[in-house]
Every structure is written in C-alpha cells, then in structure tokens.
Amino acid sequence: MTYPGTHAAGRRPGTATRAGGRSAPLPPPAPPRRGPGGRRLLVVAATAGLVVSVSPWWRDTPAGSLDSTAATLTAAGRIAGLVAGYLLLVQVLLMSRLGILERWVGTERLVRWHRDVGATLLVAVLAHLALIVVGYARSAGHPVLTQVGLLLRDYEDMVSAFTAAGIIVLLGLTGVRAVRRALPYELWHRLHLASYLVLLLGFGHQFSNGAQLFPPGPARTWWLGMYAAVLAALLVGRVLGPLRFNLRHRLRVADVVAENPETVSIYLTGERLGQVDLLGGQFLRWRFLTRGCWGQSHPFSVSAAANGRWLRITVKVVGTHTRDLRNLDAGTRVWVSGPAGTFTAAHRRTDRALLIAGGSGITPIRAMLEELPPGAALIYRARTPDDVLLHRELDWLAQARQTSIWYVIGSRDDPGPRQLMSAAGLRRLVPDLAERDVYLCGPAGLVAHSVRALRSAGVPRRQIHLATFEL
C-alpha cells in the first residue's frame, strides 16, 4: 500500500518540534556544488607516480640482457614487484582519511578505488612472487620448492616478505563480498588494518633485495620519499586531524531518545559547533568513551543538518554495540573522526533531486533534505508504518522545502510496492526522473533493485549517488 506524506500543520513557522521539545532551525540554502577537478588531478598524479616508480627498471636494464627465459621471468618479476610496492603505498594512502582526499574524491569513490586497487595489488604480489621464484630456480637449475627454501634461508628480510604476501592474500579473501558480509564488522575492520603491517614487513625486503632500490641513487630516494609522504598522510589523517577536531569541539552525549523499539536518536552537544564543516548526508566515525563502547568505532551519518547547537545521529539496533548505545548516559564523552562522504547536496549535478530511502537509510537523506534546493522528491520504503522513522520531521520538511514525499509501505513481495518501485512506477511518481540527481540509501537489495530501475528509466549513472560508510 502507499500513502502520501501529509504536510505538518499548526507549527510555528521556522521550527519543527520533536518529542522532548527541541526544534530544528529553518533549513539553510543549498550548498554550492563541488566539481570533479580534484579527482581528475589525483588520477593524473597517481598515474605519473606509477610511471616514475617503474622507470628505474627500464633505465637500469641494458639492451640485450633479457637473453634467456630465466632472465625474462626475473625481469618480469621485478617489474611486478615495483608495481606491487607502489600499489601498496596507494592502498595505504587511500585508507589514510586525509581531509584533502575526502574533499577532492569523497569516501564513496575512495572505497571503489580501494577495492579495485586491492584486487590489482593481490595479482601483482602473486605475480612478483611466482615470477621471481621460477626465474631464480631456472637460472640456478633448482626445483621451485628448493629455491623457495634458499630464498627464505639466505636472503635478508625474505621471511617478512613472504609473511606480507600471505597477509595480502588473506585481505584479498576477506574483501570478497560474501566473506565480508559474513564477518562481524569489528573483526573485518581489524583484519583490514593489517595493511599497515604489510607496509612495515615489505619495507625491508624492498630496500635490501630490490635490484633497483638497494643501491643509493635517485630511485632509492624517490621511494623513500613516497614512504615518508604516505606515513605523513596517515599521521595527519588518522591522528592529528581527529585530535584537533576533538580538542576543538569536545562532543558529549546530551540525550538519547527512542524513535521506535529498535531505533534511537542520540543528541550531542559540544563547543564551537557552528564551525563544524559538516554537510547533510555525511557521516562521522563515532567512539563513545564509556564502558563496553570505547573499544569500537562505527560510522553513522548525521540525521539532521548542522545547526550550530547540537548534532544528532539516529541508530538502528542491529548488534551488541548498537544495543549498548540505547543506555548511554548524558555527559558521555565522544571521540569523533570525520566528517566524510560525498552523499551530499553539494555533489549534485542538477538542480532537482529524487531521494529513495529504505528503513534506517532515511537518516542521511533526512539531513540532506534541509540543504537541497526546493522541489525535491522523496520515496520512503518501509515494511510497516511503525518502521517509518522521523515522519513528523519529514512532513514538516515537505512543507518547508516544497518536497513531495511518498511512503511506500509493504513487504518486498507485495505487488503494490514492486510495481511502484519499477522503472514505470518511478516515472509515474516523478515524470522528470531522468533530469534529476537520485540519492539512494537503504538495504542492499533495495539499492540494487532501484539502481536497475533507474537505469531502465533513463537516469544517467553519473546522476545516481549511493551512500558508503566505511574505508
């Protein structure tokens, strides 16, 4: 079944009241758009860096030296090793949470790049290992397994290099979507941090055994400079940036309000909140400094646009950690990293938007509605009326921002919702669908189905924005 969102009535102009008496300010104007220029510059710089990093092999390899199969295999292995070393540095840089990367590229695209580079890194590492071992074995006339034993016994830092390769294989396996979904978030996250261990383990091997990096010279200096730059990015993005943010704003829990039996809104206050550079739709990584919660950091998007007085996240209970958040005490200190993400009004390509939310996926979209230009449309998918979150605020925003809202209620197998969420159904609800930016946030099944329907309805891929909450 479906029913349209009704405009809130009888409220004082400029405010929206929720249970507990807080009010939201009049929505601000839409933020200016942010273009792709920084992203393109980064791609050019990364490509140039790869060329410079591999060029020492070309310069140091004399013509005619690849005169045997063993020499060719060894040379190919060295090239693969240089590529793998460079990609590892790129991977760690993508994980650094450096502010300029978040602004230029955005977490959503960084996640895609991280996944793609990770797959290429795995192939490069395995190719380097296999080609070097076989090349050395053929050159010395040894069996492959004998050559592996000789490398481990006689070559400096080779044990750590093999260990690093094993960790990369493990990370590649945990990156498989089915495996990733089966693992608890915290376990996956801690395994993923092993990338830093790979950087440490691989460093010695590169500079003690790398034919191009062992002798002093420009190539060695270039690679040492890249390591220093990546470590500096990690220090700034993972340590100094969050430290500055938290010392400046000193966030703490002000109130915890139940939205329904499975969902709570956590209100936070702090210092200088008017100076927080936060857009609706962005997320932060939250660590609540209380017993049972301080050891875990989870990404949650804000569910209301920044207003200079308080911040809010709305969290659905899906595990032990989120269940504990229902019992947070007022005054609990909070350690925050972020904000991050390009799921915002500033990254739209057109002047009108359609937003599609499912369940608790409404939280970033509700915040974004305050900053989109008037005339947006929202389709909110929920299983039952009780699953609709923040509906009073949505109804108020429908009036304040001239937003059309449709609540699509029912199971995924009900014919009504299925027909409405098809390409034809979406076009009936929003006739100018193809001329709008479309923002999607919700369960994976709803997002995948909606993307297919939107593409069938003629919406360009570049106008479809998906929320991503981790890297």
C-alpha positions in Angstrom: 0.0 0.0 0.0 1.1 3.6 -0.4 0.1 6.9 1.1 1.4 10.4 0.6 3.2 12.3 3.3 0.9 15.0 4.7 2.3 18.4 5.4 2.7 19.3 9.0 0.2 21.9 10.2 -0.2 24.1 13.2 3.6 24.5 13.9 5.3 27.8 14.5 7.0 29.0 11.2 10.7 28.3 11.2 10.7 25.4 13.7 9.9 21.7 13.7 9.2 20.2 17.1 10.0 16.6 18.1 9.3 14.8 21.3 11.3 16.3 24.1 10.9 19.9 23.0 14.0 20.5 20.7 13.4 22.3 17.5 15.2 22.4 14.2 16.1 25.8 12.6 14.7 26.9 9.3 16.6 25.0 6.5 19.6 26.8 5.1 20.2 27.4 1.4 21.7 24.6 -0.6 25.5 24.5 -0.5 27.4 25.2 -3.7 28.2 22.3 -6.0 31.6 20.6 -5.8 33.2 19.6 -9.2 35.4 16.7 -10.2 38.6 18.7 -10.8 40.4 17.5 -7.8 39.6 13.9 -8.5 41.0 14.1 -12.1 44.2 15.8 -10.8 44.7 12.9 -8.3 44.2 10.3 -11.1 46.8 12.1 -13.2 49.3 12.3 -10.3 48.8 8.6 -9.4 49.4 7.5 -12.9 52.5 9.7 -13.2 53.8 8.3 -9.9 53.5 4.7 -11.2 55.4 5.6 -14.3 58.2 7.2 -12.3 58.3 4.3 -9.8 58.7 1.7 -12.5 61.1 3.6 -14.7 64.3 2.7 -12.8 64.0 -0.9 -14.1 63.8 0.4 -17.7 66.8 2.8 -17.2 69.0 0.2 -15.4 68.3 -2.8 -17.7 70.8 -2.8 -20.5 69.7 -3.8 -24.0 70.2 -7.5 -24.8 70.2 -8.6 -21.2 66.9 -10.5 -21.5 68.6 -13.3 -23.4 67.1 -16.3 -21.7 63.8 -17.4 -20.3 65.1 -17.2 -16.7 66.3 -13.6 -17.2 62.9 -12.6 -18.8 60.9 -14.2 -15.9 63.1 -12.5 -13.3 62.8 -9.1 -15.1 59.0 -9.5 -15.2 59.0 -10.4 -11.5 61.0 -7.3 -10.7 58.6 -5.1 -12.6 55.6 -6.8 -10.8 57.4 -6.1 -7.5 57.8 -2.4 -8.3 54.1 -2.2 -9.3 53.0 -4.1 -6.2 55.1 -1.8 -3.9 53.6 1.3 -5.5 50.1 0.0 -5.3 50.6 -0.9 -1.6 51.5 2.7 -0.9 48.5 3.9 -2.9 46.2 1.5 -0.8 47.5 2.8 2.5 47.1 6.4 1.2 43.5 5.7 0.3 43.0 4.5 3.9 44.6 7.5 5.4 41.4 9.5 5.8 43.4 12.6 4.7 41.0 15.5 4.6 42.0 16.7 1.1 41.3 13.2 -0.3 37.9 13.2 1.3 37.1 16.6 -0.2 38.5 16.0 -3.6 37.4 12.4 -4.2 34.9 11.5 -1.5 34.6 8.4 0.6 32.3 6.6 -1.8 34.8 6.8 -4.7 37.7 6.1 -2.4 36.0 2.9 -1.4 35.7 1.9 -5.0 39.3 2.8 -5.8 40.5 0.9 -2.7 38.6 -2.2 -3.8 39.9 -2.1 -7.4 43.5 -1.3 -6.4 43.4 -4.0 -3.8 42.5 -6.6 -6.4 45.3 -5.4 -8.7 47.7 -5.4 -5.8 46.9 -9.1 -5.0 47.6 -10.1 -8.6 50.8 -8.1 -8.7 52.1 -9.6 -5.5 51.3 -13.2 -6.6 52.9 -12.5 -10.0 56.0 -11.0 -8.4 56.4 -14.0 -6.1 55.8 -16.6 -8.7 57.9 -15.0 -11.4 60.9 -14.3 -9.2 60.9 -17.8 -7.7 60.6 -19.5 -11.1 63.1 -17.2 -12.7 65.7 -17.8 -9.9 65.0 -21.5 -10.0 65.6 -21.8 -13.7 68.7 -19.7 -13.5 70.3 -21.8 -10.8 68.9 -25.1 -12.0 67.0 -25.8 -8.8 63.5 -27.2 -8.3 61.0 -24.5 -7.4 60.4 -25.7 -3.8 64.2 -25.9 -3.2 64.5 -22.3 -4.5 61.8 -21.1 -2.0 63.8 -22.7 0.8 67.0 -21.0 -0.3 65.3 -17.6 -0.6 63.9 -17.9 3.0 67.2 -19.1 4.4 69.8 -17.0 2.5 68.1 -13.7 1.6 67.7 -10.8 4.1 64.1 -9.8 5.0 62.7 -12.6 2.8 60.7 -14.2 5.7 59.0 -10.9 6.4 58.3 -10.5 2.6 56.6 -13.9 2.4 54.6 -13.1 5.5 53.5 -9.8 3.9 52.4 -11.7 0.8 50.3 -14.1 3.0 48.6 -11.2 4.7 47.8 -9.6 1.4 46.2 -12.9 0.2 44.2 -13.0 3.5 43.0 -9.5 3.0 42.0 -10.3 -0.6 39.9 -13.2 0.6 38.2 -11.0 3.3 37.5 -8.5 0.6 35.2 -10.9 -1.3 31.7 -9.6 -0.8 30.2 -12.8 0.5 33.0 -13.2 3.0 32.9 -9.6 4.0 29.2 -9.8 4.8 29.6 -12.9 6.9 32.3 -11.4 9.1 31.5 -9.2 12.1 32.3 -5.6 11.3 34.9 -5.2 14.0 36.7 -8.4 13.0 36.8 -7.3 9.4 38.0 -3.8 10.3 40.8 -5.1 12.5 41.9 -7.6 9.8 41.9 -4.7 7.3 44.2 -2.7 9.5 46.8 -5.4 8.8 47.6 -3.4 5.6 49.8 -1.2 7.8 51.7 -4.4 8.9 52.2 -5.3 5.2 53.8 -1.8 4.7 56.2 -2.4 7.6 57.1 -6.0 6.6 57.6 -5.2 2.9 59.8 -2.1 3.5 62.9 -4.0 4.5 62.5 -6.5 1.6 62.2 -3.7 -1.0 65.4 -1.9 0.1 67.6 -4.9 0.9 66.7 -7.1 -2.1 65.2 -4.8 -4.7 67.7 -4.6 -7.6 66.6 -1.0 -8.4 66.2 0.2 -4.8 69.2 -1.4 -3.0 71.9 0.9 -4.3 71.9 4.6 -3.3 70.6 6.9 -6.0 67.5 8.8 -7.3 65.3 5.7 -7.4 66.0 4.8 -3.8 65.5 8.5 -2.7 62.2 8.6 -4.7 60.8 5.5 -3.0 61.9 6.6 0.5 60.2 9.9 -0.2 57.0 8.1 -1.1 57.1 6.1 2.1 57.6 9.3 4.1 54.7 11.0 2.3 52.3 8.2 2.9 53.3 7.9 6.6 52.8 11.7 7.0 49.3 11.3 5.4 48.5 8.6 7.9 49.7 10.7 10.8 47.7 13.7 9.7 44.5 11.8 8.6 44.3 9.2 11.4 45.9 11.0 14.4 46.4 14.8 14.1 43.2 15.6 12.3 40.9 13.7 14.7 42.9 15.1 17.7 42.4 18.6 16.5 38.7 18.1 15.8 38.0 16.5 19.2 40.0 19.1 21.2 38.2 21.8 19.4 34.7 20.6 19.7 34.7 18.3 22.8 31.5 16.4 21.9 29.4 14.7 24.5 26.1 13.0 24.7 23.2 15.3 25.6 20.2 13.0 25.3 19.1 9.6 23.9 15.6 9.4 22.5 13.8 6.3 21.4 12.3 6.7 17.9 10.8 3.2 18.0 11.6 0.0 19.9 14.6 -0.7 17.6 15.9 2.8 16.9 17.3 5.6 19.0 18.4 9.2 18.2 21.5 10.4 20.1 21.8 14.1 20.5 25.3 15.6 21.1 26.5 19.0 22.2 29.9 20.5 22.3 31.9 23.6 21.7 32.1 25.7 18.5 29.5 23.5 16.7 28.8 26.4 14.4 32.3 25.9 13.0 32.0 22.2 12.2 32.4 21.8 8.4 29.6 19.2 8.1 27.1 18.7 5.2 23.8 16.8 5.4 24.3 13.2 4.2 27.9 13.0 5.5 29.0 10.6 8.2 31.4 10.5 11.1 33.1 7.6 12.9 31.9 7.6 16.5 33.6 6.2 19.5 31.6 6.6 22.8 34.0 6.7 25.7 32.1 4.6 28.2 32.4 1.0 29.4 31.5 -1.5 26.7 31.6 1.1 23.9 35.0 2.8 23.9 36.8 0.0 22.1 34.6 0.2 19.0 34.4 3.0 16.4 31.4 2.9 14.0 30.4 5.1 11.1 27.0 6.8 11.5 25.6 9.6 9.3 24.1 12.6 10.9 20.3 12.6 10.8 19.9 16.4 10.9 21.9 19.1 9.2 24.4 21.0 11.3 22.7 23.9 13.2 25.4 25.2 15.5 23.7 24.0 18.7 23.6 20.2 18.5 24.4 17.2 16.3 22.3 14.1 16.0 22.7 10.5 14.8 19.8 8.0 14.5 20.9 4.4 15.1 19.1 1.1 14.5 19.9 -1.7 17.0 21.5 -4.5 15.0 24.0 -5.9 17.4 25.6 -5.7 20.9 27.3 -2.3 20.3 24.3 -0.5 18.9 22.2 -2.1 21.7 24.5 -0.6 24.3 24.1 2.9 22.7 20.5 2.9 24.0 21.8 3.2 27.5 24.3 6.0 27.1 24.4 8.5 29.9 24.1 12.2 29.4 27.6 13.7 29.5 29.4 10.7 28.0 32.4 11.9 26.0 32.6 11.1 22.4 35.7 10.7 20.1 34.9 11.5 16.5 36.7 11.2 13.2 35.4 12.9 10.1 33.2 14.2 8.6 33.4 12.3 5.4 31.4 11.4 2.3 30.1 12.9 -0.9 26.5 11.8 -0.4 25.5 15.5 -0.2 23.6 18.2 -1.9 27.0 19.8 -2.8 27.8 17.0 -5.1 24.7 17.1 -7.2 24.8 17.6 -11.0 21.3 19.1 -11.5 19.0 21.5 -9.6 16.4 18.9 -8.7 16.7 15.6 -6.8 14.9 12.4 -6.0 15.8 10.6 -2.8 15.0 7.0 -2.2 15.4 5.6 1.3 14.7 2.3 2.9 14.3 1.8 6.7 17.0 3.5 8.7 18.6 4.6 5.4 16.4 7.7 5.8 18.8 9.2 8.3 21.4 10.8 5.9 18.6 11.7 3.5 16.6 13.5 6.2 19.6 15.7 6.9 20.2 16.3 3.2 16.7 17.4 2.7 17.5 20.6 4.7 20.2 21.6 2.1 18.8 20.5 -1.2 17.1 23.1 -3.4 13.3 23.3 -3.0 11.3 20.9 -5.2 13.0 17.6 -4.2 11.0 14.3 -4.1 11.4 11.6 -1.5 10.3 7.9 -1.8 10.5 6.2 1.6 10.3 2.5 1.6 9.3 0.7 4.8 7.8 -2.7 5.7 5.2 -1.4 8.1 4.0 2.1 9.2 5.9 1.6 12.5 9.2 1.3 10.6 8.9 4.8 9.3 11.4 7.0 11.2 11.3 10.7 11.8 8.0 11.1 9.9 6.9 14.3 11.7 10.2 16.0 10.7 9.8 14.7 7.1 6.3 16.0 6.9 7.5 19.4 8.2 10.3 19.4 5.6 7.8 18.6 2.9 6.1 21.9 3.7 9.3 23.9 4.4 11.2 22.7 1.3 8.3 22.1 -1.1 9.2 18.4 -1.1 6.9 15.7 -2.4 7.0 12.6 -0.2 5.6 9.2 -0.8 5.7 6.5 1.9 5.7 3.1 0.1 4.6 0.5 2.7 4.7 -3.3 2.4 6.9 -6.3 2.0 9.2 -6.7 -1.0 6.9 -9.3 -2.5 3.7 -7.2 -2.3 2.6 -6.3 -5.8 1.9 -2.6 -5.0 5.4 -1.7 -3.8 7.0 -3.8 -6.5 5.1 -2.0 -9.2 5.8 1.4 -7.8 9.5 0.8 -7.5 9.8 -0.3 -11.1 11.0 1.9 -13.9 7.5 2.7 -15.0 6.2 3.3 -11.4 9.1 5.7 -10.7 8.4 7.6 -13.9 4.7 7.9 -12.9 5.6 9.3 -9.5 8.4 11.6 -10.8 7.9 12.3 -14.5 11.1 14.3 -14.9 13.1 11.5 -13.2 15.9 11.4 -15.9 16.6 15.1 -15.3 17.2 14.7 -11.5 20.0 13.6 -9.3 19.0 10.4 -7.4 20.2 9.6 -3.9 19.8 6.0 -2.6 20.4 4.8 0.9 18.9 1.6 2.4 19.2 -2.2 2.4 21.5 -3.6 -0.3 18.5 -5.3 -2.1 16.5 -2.2 -2.3 19.5 -0.2 -3.6 20.4 -2.8 -6.2 16.8 -3.0 -7.4 16.4 0.7 -7.5 19.6 1.3 -9.5 18.4 -1.2 -12.1 15.0 0.5 -12.3 16.6 4.0 -12.5 18.9 2.9 -15.3 16.0 1.4 -17.2 14.1 4.7 -16.7 16.9 6.6 -18.4 18.7 8.1 -15.4 22.4 8.6 -16.3 24.8 6.7 -14.0 26.6 9.8 -13.0 23.4 11.2 -11.5 22.9 8.2 -9.2 24.5 8.7 -5.8 25.0 5.8 -3.3 25.8 6.1 0.4 29.0 4.4 1.5 30.0 4.4 5.2 33.5 2.9 5.5 37.0 2.7 4.2 
